[in-house]
Amino acid sequence: MGKKILIVDDSTIMRRMIKTTLQTGQHEVVGEAKDGSAAVALYKDLKPDLVTMDITMRGMDGFAAAREILAYDSEAAIIFLSNLDEAEYAANALILGAKGYLNKHRSRDILELINQL
């Protein structure tokens, strides 16, 4: 059975690509946000099983949004999807409490990680 997922990315094109990838894995996209503030509000309203989170966004970035979501729900499952340097940002994401960090263009890896959670 698929997971209910909130997609957070400032790029409409990337949100569509991620959504298509998730739907091929039988997951349900319950919401989309283009910045961290909207992500926090939607998380509280929708209570998804998982959040895919971009890092660089206007206003509240992905790390700040993840901190707020995890302060609200310490059991929140967040996967960072970004094109930023994996070695540097992956460590920060895991220290923060994320379940993973992947390049957003590696769709098979995204689905594999989600299925492991």
Secondary structure, DSSP 8 states (H G I E B T S, - for coil): ---EEEEE-S-HHHHHHHHHHHHHTT-EEEEEESSHHHHHHHHHHH--SEEEE-S--SSS-HHHHHHHHHHH-TT--EEEEESS-HHHHHHHHHHHT-SEEEETT-HHHHHHHHHH-
